[in-house]
Amino acid sequence: MMPDEFAVLILAAVLDYSIGDPWGWPHPVQAMGWAIDCYTRFVFNIWNNATGQMPEAGDRPALVRHKLLLRCAGTMLAIGLILGSYTVSWSIVLAASWVHPLLGIALQTILLASCFAGRSLRAAAVDVLAPLNVGDLVKARERLSLYVGRDTENLSEPEILRALLETVTENAVDGVTAPLFYALVGFALPHLLLSVTDRPIDPNSMWVSAIVPLAIAYKAASTLDSTIGYKEAPYTDLGWFSAKLEDVLTWIPCRLTVITLAVISGKPIYIWQICQRDAVKDASPNSGWSECAYAAILGVQLGGTNSYRGVIKHKPLLGEPIHPITPQLISQALQLTRYCFLIWLGLSLLFYTLLCFVS
């Protein structure tokens, strides 16, 4: 493994922390969203599946056929976008490296930093807390509505703080630690391949410089889930595979995040017990765990009653209400995410150093 591969990880982490995603700049997620939107409209036009235009309820064969077709179309979309994102990002990085190695490093750094949402989460928190700290609930509700899916028009200050903390803790995994996890898998992949084969690996192979492509591929899966991975019409069947796949891809990094946070807290057994008690009640196999871990560490309770487009939904309660949620605790949650990120980077550097020393 070339030393500049780890340099890309460090530089991307620094870039995300210092600059993040400047407003108005092009972003890979925008291209992914455009592709998803075009494909979705194409599929719905083929089957004339605008909202409300479903087969008759009594026509069971037509309903089953319609469901199957949409699931197949959704599966093709997910596989195509994820593999396409991997291939395109790998090709761009390879072409840039051919022009000049430094250009390749710079482009990898920018692309990988775009996969991390650490600074974006901090910016979102500040954006909501700024008007809230001066008592402007109306403005705080308006800003919050940009980041959450629930109705915000009538939220009280404690409800705004709970919604913000839930957003920060849920997105800590799919926006920060999971992309880093897959970047680290890409970093280790050449060594894993060398351990199972005696033949040298082509330096231009798609599996050698996999740090950025794997992180981008995960970002594609996450974007698919957030765009069409809904249980409500018209995406119930089209987004079925995307939602399931994102759950699977996020499962390991989510558990590793919970374990890391539990160790950081100094009370790992207690945190794990609370997660086993409460997180399993959440419909999501991942977001409930990440939210519950933060709630247990901070001594607050998340979950409860929310309104989505006028429909009341009840989420399981996570953690114990030892303390009220405050802006300071939200800042502490963001700090915990940064600690987790840095620990993973540090451990990977230690592993890389030991590997170089042994070989």
C-alpha positions as CSV (number, residue, x, y, z in Angstrom):
1,M,0.0,0.0,0.0
2,M,1.4,3.4,-1.0
3,P,1.9,5.9,1.8
4,D,-0.2,8.5,0.0
5,E,-3.3,6.3,0.4
6,F,-3.3,7.0,4.1
7,A,-2.5,10.6,3.5
8,V,-5.7,10.9,1.5
9,L,-7.7,9.7,4.6
10,I,-6.0,12.3,6.8
11,L,-6.3,15.1,4.3
12,A,-10.0,14.3,3.7
13,A,-10.7,14.4,7.4
14,V,-9.0,17.7,7.8
15,L,-10.8,19.1,4.8
16,D,-14.2,18.1,6.1
17,Y,-13.5,19.5,9.5
18,S,-12.2,22.8,8.2
19,I,-14.3,23.5,5.1
20,G,-17.0,20.8,4.8
21,D,-19.3,21.1,1.8
22,P,-19.3,24.8,0.7
23,W,-22.8,26.0,-0.2
24,G,-23.4,26.0,-4.0
25,W,-20.5,23.7,-4.9
26,P,-21.1,20.6,-6.9
27,H,-21.4,17.4,-4.9
28,P,-21.5,13.7,-5.8
29,V,-24.9,13.4,-4.0
30,Q,-26.4,15.9,-6.4
31,A,-25.5,13.7,-9.4
32,M,-26.8,10.7,-7.6
33,G,-30.1,12.5,-6.8
34,W,-30.5,13.6,-10.4
35,A,-29.9,10.0,-11.6
36,I,-32.4,8.6,-9.1
37,D,-35.0,11.2,-10.0
38,C,-34.7,10.6,-13.8
39,Y,-34.9,6.8,-13.3
40,T,-37.9,7.1,-11.0
41,R,-39.9,9.3,-13.3
42,F,-39.0,7.0,-16.2
43,V,-40.2,3.9,-14.3
44,F,-43.4,5.6,-13.1
45,N,-44.1,6.8,-16.7
46,I,-43.7,3.3,-18.1
47,W,-46.2,1.8,-15.6
48,N,-48.3,4.9,-15.5
49,N,-47.7,4.8,-11.7
50,A,-48.3,8.3,-10.6
51,T,-49.6,8.6,-7.1
52,G,-53.1,7.2,-6.9
53,Q,-52.9,5.2,-10.2
54,M,-52.6,1.7,-8.8
55,P,-54.3,-1.4,-10.1
56,E,-57.8,-2.1,-8.7
57,A,-57.7,-3.5,-5.1
58,G,-59.6,-6.6,-6.2
59,D,-57.3,-7.4,-9.1
60,R,-54.8,-9.4,-7.0
61,P,-52.7,-10.8,-10.0
62,A,-52.3,-7.3,-11.3
63,L,-51.3,-6.0,-7.9
64,V,-48.7,-8.8,-7.4
65,R,-47.3,-8.2,-10.9
66,H,-47.2,-4.5,-10.3
67,K,-45.4,-5.0,-7.0
68,L,-42.9,-7.4,-8.5
69,L,-42.1,-5.1,-11.4
70,L,-41.5,-2.1,-9.2
71,R,-39.2,-4.2,-6.9
72,C,-37.2,-5.4,-9.8
73,A,-36.9,-1.9,-11.2
74,G,-35.8,-0.6,-7.8
75,T,-33.3,-3.4,-7.5
76,M,-31.8,-2.6,-10.9
77,L,-31.6,1.1,-9.9
78,A,-29.8,0.4,-6.6
79,I,-27.3,-2.1,-8.1
80,G,-26.7,0.1,-11.1
81,L,-26.2,3.4,-9.1
82,I,-23.9,1.8,-6.5
83,L,-21.7,0.0,-9.0
84,G,-21.8,3.0,-11.4
85,S,-20.7,5.3,-8.5
86,Y,-17.9,3.0,-7.7
87,T,-16.8,2.7,-11.3
88,V,-17.0,6.4,-12.2
89,S,-15.2,7.5,-9.1
90,W,-12.4,5.0,-9.6
91,S,-12.1,6.1,-13.2
92,I,-11.9,9.7,-12.3
93,V,-9.2,9.1,-9.7
94,L,-7.2,6.9,-12.0
95,A,-7.3,9.4,-14.8
96,A,-6.3,12.2,-12.5
97,S,-3.4,10.1,-11.2
98,W,-2.2,9.5,-14.7
99,V,-2.0,13.2,-15.3
100,H,0.0,13.8,-12.1
101,P,0.1,11.8,-8.8
102,L,-0.5,15.0,-6.8
103,L,-3.6,15.7,-8.8
104,G,-4.8,12.2,-8.0
105,I,-4.2,12.8,-4.3
106,A,-6.0,16.1,-4.4
107,L,-9.0,14.7,-6.2
108,Q,-9.2,11.7,-3.9
109,T,-9.1,14.0,-0.9
110,I,-11.9,16.2,-2.2
111,L,-14.1,13.3,-3.2
112,L,-13.6,11.5,0.1
113,A,-14.2,14.6,2.1
114,S,-17.5,15.0,0.3
115,C,-18.6,11.6,1.8
116,F,-18.0,12.9,5.4
117,A,-20.8,15.1,6.9
118,G,-19.1,16.0,10.2
119,R,-19.0,19.7,9.5
120,S,-22.4,19.7,7.8
121,L,-23.9,18.2,11.0
122,R,-22.3,20.9,13.1
123,A,-23.5,23.6,10.7
124,A,-27.0,22.3,10.8
125,A,-27.0,22.3,14.6
126,V,-25.6,25.9,14.7
127,D,-28.2,26.9,12.1
128,V,-31.1,25.8,14.3
129,L,-29.6,26.7,17.7
130,A,-28.7,30.3,16.7
131,P,-32.3,31.6,16.6
132,L,-33.4,29.2,19.4
133,N,-30.8,30.7,21.7
134,V,-32.3,34.2,21.3
135,G,-35.9,32.9,21.8
136,D,-36.9,33.0,18.1
137,L,-39.0,29.8,18.0
138,V,-40.5,30.6,14.6
139,K,-37.1,31.0,12.9
140,A,-35.8,27.9,14.7
141,R,-38.7,25.9,13.4
142,E,-38.1,27.1,9.9
143,R,-34.5,26.2,10.0
144,L,-35.2,22.8,11.6
145,S,-37.6,22.0,8.8
146,L,-34.6,22.0,6.4
147,Y,-33.0,19.0,8.2
148,V,-35.8,16.8,9.5
149,G,-38.8,15.1,7.9
150,R,-41.3,15.7,10.7
151,D,-43.7,18.7,10.9
152,T,-42.0,21.5,12.8
153,E,-44.7,24.3,12.7
154,N,-45.9,23.7,16.3
155,L,-42.9,22.3,18.0
156,S,-42.0,23.7,21.4
157,E,-38.4,24.4,22.4
158,P,-37.8,21.0,24.1
159,E,-39.3,19.3,21.0
160,I,-37.0,21.3,18.7
161,L,-34.0,20.3,20.8
162,R,-35.1,16.6,20.7
163,A,-35.6,16.7,17.0
164,L,-32.2,18.3,16.5
165,L,-30.4,15.8,18.7
166,E,-32.1,12.9,17.0
167,T,-31.0,14.2,13.6
168,V,-27.4,14.7,14.8
169,T,-27.2,11.2,16.4
170,E,-28.9,9.3,13.6
171,N,-26.8,10.9,10.9
172,A,-23.6,10.4,12.9
173,V,-23.4,6.9,11.5
174,D,-24.6,7.2,7.8
175,G,-23.0,10.6,7.5
176,V,-19.7,10.2,9.3
177,T,-18.6,6.8,10.7
178,A,-20.1,4.5,8.0
179,P,-18.4,6.3,5.1
180,L,-15.1,6.2,7.1
181,F,-15.6,2.5,7.7
182,Y,-15.9,1.8,4.0
183,A,-13.0,4.0,3.2
184,L,-10.9,2.0,5.7
185,V,-12.2,-1.2,4.1
186,G,-10.9,0.1,0.8
187,F,-7.6,1.0,2.5
188,A,-7.2,-2.5,3.8
189,L,-8.6,-4.3,0.7
190,P,-5.2,-4.6,-1.2
191,H,-3.6,-6.2,1.9
192,L,-6.5,-8.6,2.2
193,L,-6.2,-9.6,-1.5
194,L,-2.5,-10.1,-1.1
195,S,-3.1,-12.4,1.9
196,V,-5.3,-14.8,-0.2
197,T,-3.3,-14.8,-3.4
198,D,0.4,-15.1,-4.2
199,R,0.2,-13.3,-7.5
200,P,1.0,-9.5,-7.6
201,I,-1.9,-7.2,-7.9
202,D,-2.2,-4.9,-10.9
203,P,-1.7,-1.3,-9.6
204,N,-4.5,-0.2,-12.0
205,S,-6.9,-2.8,-10.6
206,M,-10.3,-1.5,-9.4
207,W,-9.6,-3.0,-6.0
208,V,-6.2,-1.4,-5.3
209,S,-7.3,2.3,-4.9
210,A,-10.6,1.5,-3.4
211,I,-10.7,4.1,-0.6
212,V,-12.7,6.7,-2.4
213,P,-14.8,4.3,-4.6
214,L,-16.1,2.3,-1.7
215,A,-16.9,5.4,0.3
216,I,-18.7,6.9,-2.7
217,A,-20.5,3.6,-3.3
218,Y,-21.8,3.6,0.3
219,K,-22.9,7.2,-0.2
220,A,-24.9,6.1,-3.2
221,A,-26.6,3.5,-1.1
222,S,-27.3,6.0,1.6
223,T,-28.7,8.5,-0.9
224,L,-31.0,5.8,-2.4
225,D,-32.4,5.1,1.0
226,S,-33.0,8.7,1.9
227,T,-34.5,9.4,-1.5
228,I,-36.8,6.5,-2.3
229,G,-36.4,4.1,0.7
230,Y,-39.8,4.9,2.1
231,K,-42.6,2.6,3.2
232,E,-45.2,5.1,1.9
233,A,-46.5,5.3,-1.7
234,P,-45.3,5.7,-4.4
235,Y,-41.9,4.4,-3.2
236,T,-43.1,1.4,-1.2
237,D,-41.9,-1.2,-3.7
238,L,-39.5,0.9,-5.9
239,G,-37.4,1.7,-2.8
240,W,-37.8,-1.6,-1.0
241,F,-34.4,-3.0,-2.1
242,S,-32.6,0.3,-1.5
243,A,-33.9,0.4,2.1
244,K,-33.0,-3.2,2.9
245,L,-29.6,-2.8,1.3
246,E,-28.7,0.3,3.2
247,D,-29.8,-1.4,6.5
248,V,-27.4,-4.3,5.7
249,L,-24.5,-2.0,4.7
250,T,-24.9,0.2,7.8
251,W,-25.3,-2.7,10.3
252,I,-21.6,-3.3,11.0
253,P,-20.4,0.3,11.1
254,C,-23.4,1.2,13.3
255,R,-22.5,-1.5,15.9
256,L,-18.8,-0.5,15.8
257,T,-19.9,3.1,16.4
258,V,-22.0,2.1,19.4
259,I,-19.2,0.0,20.8
260,T,-16.7,2.8,20.3
261,L,-19.0,5.4,21.9
262,A,-19.7,3.0,24.8
263,V,-16.0,2.6,25.5
264,I,-15.4,6.4,25.2
265,S,-18.2,7.0,27.8
266,G,-16.4,4.9,30.4
267,K,-19.5,2.8,31.1
268,P,-19.7,0.4,28.2
269,I,-21.7,-2.3,30.0
270,Y,-24.4,0.2,31.0
271,I,-24.6,1.7,27.5
272,W,-24.9,-1.7,25.9
273,Q,-27.6,-2.8,28.3
274,I,-29.7,0.4,27.5
275,C,-29.3,-0.2,23.8
276,Q,-30.3,-3.9,24.1
277,R,-33.3,-2.8,26.1
278,D,-34.5,0.2,24.0
279,A,-32.8,0.1,20.6
280,V,-34.3,-3.2,19.6
281,K,-37.8,-1.6,19.8
282,D,-37.1,0.8,17.0
283,A,-38.2,-0.2,13.5
284,S,-34.9,0.7,12.1
285,P,-32.1,-1.8,12.8
286,N,-29.5,1.0,12.9
287,S,-30.8,4.5,13.7
288,G,-32.4,3.2,16.9
289,W,-29.0,1.9,18.0
290,S,-27.1,5.0,17.3
291,E,-29.7,7.3,18.8
292,C,-29.9,5.1,21.9
293,A,-26.2,5.0,22.4
294,Y,-25.9,8.8,22.4
295,A,-29.0,9.1,24.6
296,A,-27.6,6.7,27.2
297,I,-24.3,8.5,27.3
298,L,-25.8,12.0,27.6
299,G,-28.5,10.9,30.1
300,V,-31.4,12.0,28.0
301,Q,-34.4,10.4,26.4
302,L,-35.1,10.4,22.7
303,G,-38.1,9.1,20.7
304,G,-41.7,9.8,21.4
305,T,-44.6,11.3,19.4
306,N,-43.9,13.0,16.1
307,S,-46.1,14.4,13.3
308,Y,-45.2,13.6,9.6
309,R,-47.4,15.5,7.1
310,G,-50.2,15.6,9.6
311,V,-49.9,11.9,10.5
312,I,-49.1,11.2,14.2
313,K,-46.4,8.5,14.7
314,H,-45.1,7.1,17.9
315,K,-41.4,6.1,18.1
316,P,-40.1,4.0,21.0
317,L,-38.5,5.9,23.9
318,L,-34.7,5.5,23.9
319,G,-32.6,6.1,27.1
320,E,-33.5,7.5,30.5
321,P,-34.7,11.1,31.0
322,I,-32.0,12.0,33.5
323,H,-31.3,15.4,32.1
324,P,-33.3,17.7,29.8
325,I,-31.9,18.1,26.3
326,T,-29.9,21.3,26.0
327,P,-27.7,23.0,23.3
328,Q,-24.7,22.0,25.4
329,L,-25.6,18.3,25.2
330,I,-26.1,18.6,21.4
331,S,-22.6,20.0,21.2
332,Q,-21.4,17.2,23.3
333,A,-23.0,14.7,20.9
334,L,-21.1,16.3,18.0
335,Q,-17.9,16.0,20.0
336,L,-18.5,12.3,20.7
337,T,-18.9,11.8,16.9
338,R,-15.5,13.5,16.3
339,Y,-13.8,11.4,19.0
340,C,-15.2,8.2,17.4
341,F,-14.0,9.4,13.9
342,L,-10.5,10.2,15.2
343,I,-10.2,6.9,17.2
344,W,-11.0,4.9,14.0
345,L,-8.4,6.9,12.1
346,G,-5.8,6.5,14.8
347,L,-6.4,2.7,15.0
348,S,-6.1,2.4,11.3
349,L,-2.8,4.3,11.3
350,L,-1.6,2.0,14.1
351,F,-2.6,-1.0,12.1
352,Y,-0.9,0.3,8.9
353,T,2.3,1.1,10.9
354,L,2.5,-2.3,12.4
355,L,1.8,-3.9,9.0
356,C,4.6,-2.0,7.4
357,F,6.9,-2.9,10.3
358,V,6.2,-6.6,10.1
359,S,6.5,-6.7,6.3
